[in-house]
Amino acid sequence: MARSNRLFGKFYNETLNRLQLGIPVPNPTQLALQLGISRTTSRKIWALLVERGLIDGTTGQEQPRPLLRATSPDDFFPKESTITTEALIQEKLMTWVIDQKIQTGGGFTEAQVVRALGISHAAIHEFLIRLSSFGLIRREPNRRWVYQSMTPDYADEVYEFRKFIEFRSLRKVATLPNIDPIWSDLKTLRIKHQRALTTPPGDPIEFKELDVELHATLNRSARHRFLLGNDDAVSLLFFSHYHLSADRHLVTTRNERAIFEHIDIIDALISDDLDRALDGMEHHLDAAKAELISRLESVSP
């Protein structure tokens, strides 16, 4: 699918998600500002929502429109048509790791990923080469790859790198004007986090998506090109090790705690309290690192 169609589907789904959260659709001009898209795209989103009977289109577009009816899965664009090729590959690898289909020291081939996703060899090979630079996988002959273990020292180094990047992002976000889309995104994310606390615990992938959405939103708004170019690899690196061999109760408790930490960071940013946001992020990352290193040390020979 063309990149423009993927982006349209992504922002359409995001608008529909906001409607489900009780956030009315503003006029196309405001919607464009909130999502950081063109007014042409926002008008197309409006038109499709009206066409599908999801919002009222019988009057002008000046007033915000609430959701008219309950949604169904068919109202959304399929996930695979709205995310990048890199994200599809990452999610498949992450699922294999969590389901123990790939274990430390275990291998897989590029052909396996091709068959699972129907994506070209070239795209998969490029992603795996980039991922290997983080030491998570090792290349072997015949397009075969081996999933490698993480040491406590390596985990410490990676988290220190992440802390540097996240602090930079928070400081940059704090300087952005009130009209920047980040503020609408943060308010929407806060509602998503609150909803996650009131729904039955889902699988780890569901929390991973929420976690990545917050950190990616902050880093995207900070315009940090290096992290945006490598965020998929860094995310997989953290998440796969963080959840391996952990029982479901432990994962659920840990994820709930992380959601509260996210909310505290969001609230601090919205209230223009940068010091509190920095303290919250440091606590959030340090707690995750301490748990991960403790687990790595407990399973090391």
N, C-alpha and C positions, 0 to 999 in steps of 0.2 A: 504494500500500500504506500502511496506517495506520502512524503513527510507532511505536506499541507493537510491531507485528509486525516492523518494520525493526530495532528495538533487540533484540528476541528473537533474530532471525536473526543479527545482528551478534555477540552474546555467545555464542550457540551455536557459530558458526563459530570464534570465538576460543578457546572451550574445546576444540574439536576440533583446532585448530592446536596448542594446548598438548599435547594427547595425542600428536600426531605428533612433537612435539619431545621426547617421553619424560617429560613432566610428568603424573603421574597426576591424576585428578579427585578432589579432596578431598570430604568430605561437603558436603551442600548449604549448611550454615551457613558453612563456610569458603570455599566457592566464591563465595557471595554477598559475603563480605568481600573476597576477592581481586579480583573483577570490579566491585565497587561497585554491586551490583544487589540487588534484594529477594530474600528467601528463596523467595517464591512463584515468581519467575522462575528461580532456580537449581534448584528442584525440577522445574520443567518441562524444563529442560535435561537434568537427570539422567534423567528419564523418557524423553525422546526418544532419548538415547544408548543407553539400555537397549533400547528398542523396536527400534532399528536394529541391535542386536547389536554395538555398539561398546564397551560396557563390561558387566561382569558385574552382573546385577541379581537374582541368586538368593539373596543374603544381605542383611543390613542395610547401611545406608549409612555406618557408622562409619569403615571403612577406605578409604583412597584406592584408586581403581581405575585400572589401566593400560589401554591400548588393547588390545582383544582380537584385532583383525584389521586387515589393510591397508585403508586408506580408498580411496575412489574419488571422482571429482568429484561424483557423485550424492549423496554423503553430506553435502555442504555446501549451504547455501542459496545461490542464485545471487547474485553480487556486486551486481547491480543492485537486488536486493530488500533489501539490508542497508546500503546507504550512502545519504546524504542526496541530495536533488535537487541541491543546490549542488555536491556532490562529483562527481556524474555529469556536470554541465555542465562543471566544471573539467577533468575527465579528457578529455572530448571535445575541448575547445579545446586542451589541452596536446598531445594526440596530433596534431591538425592542425598545430600549430606545429612539432613535432619532425619530422613527415613532410613539412614544407615546403608543406603545402596552404594554410597562411596564412603569408605572408612580411611582413617589415617594409614598411609602406605599403600592404599588401594588405587587401582588405575581405572581409567576410562579412555575411550577413543573419541576423536572428533566425529567419527561416523555415527557413534551412538547419539551424540547431541544433534547431528543433522537429522537422523531418523526421528528423534523425539520432537523436534521443533519444525522441521521442514524449512530450515534456514540454510543459506549457502555455506559451503565449506569455508569460503574466503572470510565471511563475516565472523564465523565461529573461531577460526584460526586467529584472526586479528584480536578478538576479545581475550582468548586464552593467553596469547603472547603478552598482552598488557597485564593480565592478572598474574602471570608468572613473575613479573617484576616486583611484586609484593611478597614473594616467597610462599604463597599459599599453595601453588601447584608447581610441579617440575616437569619439564618437557623430556620425553624419551623418543627413541626412533619410531618410525612408522606412524606418526601423528597420534602417539599415545601420550597420556599425561598421568602423573601420579599426584594424589592429594597428600600434602605434607602436614606434619604436626607443627604446633606453635610452642615456643619455649616461653617461660615467664619473662626472661630478659627481652625477648622480641616483642612480647605483648606490651611491656612497659614502654619501649621505644615508640611503638605505634600509637599508643594512647597519648604520649607526650606530644607527638605530631598532631594528633587530632585536637588536643586541647588548644594548641597554638592557633590552629585554623578556626576553631569554633569561637574563641575569644575575639579574634579579628572580625569575624562575621557579626558578632553581637555589637561590637563597637561601631561597625559600619551601619548596621540596621538602625541603631539609636540616632543616627544623624539624618535619616531619610525623612522627607517631608510628609505631612499628613495625607497627601493625595497619592502617595506611593501605594501600589497594590499590596505590599507586604502587610499593611495594617488590616486590610480586609481578610487576607489569607490567615493571619494569626487568629483573628476572631473566629473564623470558620474552623480552624484547627482546634481551638479551645472547645468548641461545641462537639467536635468529633471525639476529643479526648473524654469529655464528660459523658458522652453516649457510650463510649467503650467501657466506662466504669459501671454502667447500669445494665449492661447486657452480659449474658453468660460468656465465660471465657472461651475464646476461639483458639484456633491452632496458632503456633508461633509465627507462621507466615503473615497472619493478619496483623499481629502487633508489629512485626517488622515493617510492614507497609506504612503504618502510622508513625513509627520511629523515623524511618527514612524520609517521610514527607516533611516532618518538622525540620530535621537537620538540613535537608535539601532546600527547603524554602528559605532558611536563614542564609545558607551559603550562596544560593542563587541571587538573593537580594543584595548580598555583599559583593557580587560580581567577581568572585574568586575563581579565575579561569583554571588554575591547576587542580583545585579540588573538584570542580564541576567535571573536569575531564577524567577524573579517576574515582569519583564517588561510588560508582557501581562496584569497583573492585574493593575499595576500602570497606564499604557496607557489607559485602559478602565475607570479607576477612573477619570482621568483628562478629557478625551475627552467627556464622556457621560454628565457630568455636564456642561462642557464648552459650549456645543451646545444646551442643553435643553432650550426650550422656546425662543430661539433667532430667529428673523426673518431672511429670506434668505439674504436680502441686508446686514444686519449686519454681518452675518457669512461670506459672500463673501468678504467684506471689511477687516474683521479681518484676514481671511486666506491670502489675498494678502499682507497685512502688514507682517504677519509671514513669508511668502516666502522671502520677501526682507531681513528680519532679518536672515533667514537661509543662504542666499547667502553671507551676510556680514561675518558670522561666518566661512563659508567654505573658502571664499577668504582670511580671516585672517590666517587660518591654512595653506593653500597652500603657502602663502607668508611668512610663518615662523614668524608670529607676534602673539605670544601667548597672550600678554596683550590685544591686540585688540579683540582676540577671546573670552577671558574671559569677557571683558566689553560687547561684543555683546551678549554673552549668558546670562549675568546678566540682561541686558535690556530686552531680549526676554522673560525670565522667569518672571521677575517682571511685565512686561506689561500684560502678560497672567494672572498672579495671581490677579493683581489689577482689571482687567475686571471681572474675575470670582467672586471675593469677592463683587464687586459692584452689580453684578447681584443677588448673594445670599441674600444680604442685602435688595435689592429692592423687592424681592418676599417673604421675611420672614414675618410672621404674626406680 
